[in-house]
Amino acid sequence: MLEEDLMEHKIVCPRCRQKFPLPSTYTERVICPHCRLENPILRKRSSSGNCMKEQLKKILRGSPKKPVASGSSLAKRPSFRALDQEPGVSAPKRAVLCGVTHKNWKYKLKGTINDVFNMKDLLTQVYKFEEKNILVLTEEQTDKRLIPTKVNIENCLRWLVKDCQGGDSLVFYYSGHGLRQPDFNNDERDGFDETICPVDFLKEGMILDNDIYATIVKPLPEGVTLHAIVDASHSGTILDLEHVYDRKT
């Protein structure tokens, strides 16, 4: 049914690039919950189902995910020890290293994957991190969970801080494109939110500094050390920390 298909789709706001679900009922316009922009959706129910389907193709970004049969090869995800750990099992030293080249985009980057593996070598050889406790996300990974999409990066950041406790040492490293967008919450002194760009950000949206703070900074218990190194444009306040280093003082 077309209504059921519509409920499974999402749209990306052209102003703030954030993704949100379409309403379950037919409507001509919908308000973006992030920036309050009014987005046109589709015309009222038409007698021609084909016309509506064509309009959906033009407006909607992406397509609904198809369920994977339990017996298919796609359902058997490659094993990755860090992501496959049992709940409650955490290591005192953990890292998420993300390198995005955007190789299929005209603004592709060179060297980001090298950056990630150089950082991995530093952590394992100098700071004694165990390789099994380091998640490396690049476009070259064979494990689909480690492709640097928006969902995968967010999942790995949650893994980084899950069940951490005093004395733990955590590292988040990102090498890739960074952008900024107008601050619609009025909580930025410069009027902009800083962002990082997953490989699918044109479709799924960027990851905002507010979201990074809420995911890997706010949940930290006392005594946990987090090092975040972000090699991207507009990354000076990417963690949205309360205090900012002033080079003039």
C-alpha positions, 0 to 999 in steps of 0.5 A: 500500500502507498500509505504504508510505503509513505510511513517508512520514508524520511525526508532531509530538510534542505536548510539544516540537512537533518533527517526526519520521518514523514507523517503517517497521513497525507499532507501538503507540507510538514514542519522540520522539527530541527529548524522549523522550516516548512517543507513541501511534501506532496499534493493531495491524494490524486486519482492517479497512483502513478503520479503520486509514486513519481512525486515520491521519487523526486521528493524523498531521499533514499528508500525504505530498508528491505527486511533481510531473511534470517537465512540469507547471507546478509543476515550473517554479519561479519564478526568484529570483536569489539562490537560483539562484546557481551553487555557489561564487558568493557575495556579500560582503553577504547578508541573510535577512529574514523576516516572519511575520504568521500571518494565518490564526491567531487570534494574528495579527500586524500590521506584520511585513511592513512591518518586513521591507521597512523593513529591506530599504530600510535595507540597500540604501540605507544599507549598500549591500547589493544587492537580488539578494543579499537573501532576503525571506520573507513569506506574500505571496511568489509564489515558494513557496520564499520563504514562511516555512515551517520548511523554507524558513527553514532553507534560506535560513539555510543559503544565508546562510552558504554559502561565506562568508569573512573580510570578509563581512557577513551579516544575519538579521532575523526579525519574528514570534512567538517561544516557548519550550519545556522544555530537554530537552538540559540546556544552558540555564541557565533550563531553556528553549529559545527558538524562532521560529515559522514560518508552519507551526509548528503542523504542522511544529514550531518552530525552536529556538535550538540549530538556529539556532546550529548553522546560522548561528553555528557554521559562520562562519569567522574574520572574518565579521560576522553581525548577527542582529536578532530581533523576537519574544518570548523572543528574548534568547538566540535565537542560543544564544551563549556570552556574554550581555550583562549590563545590570547590569555 
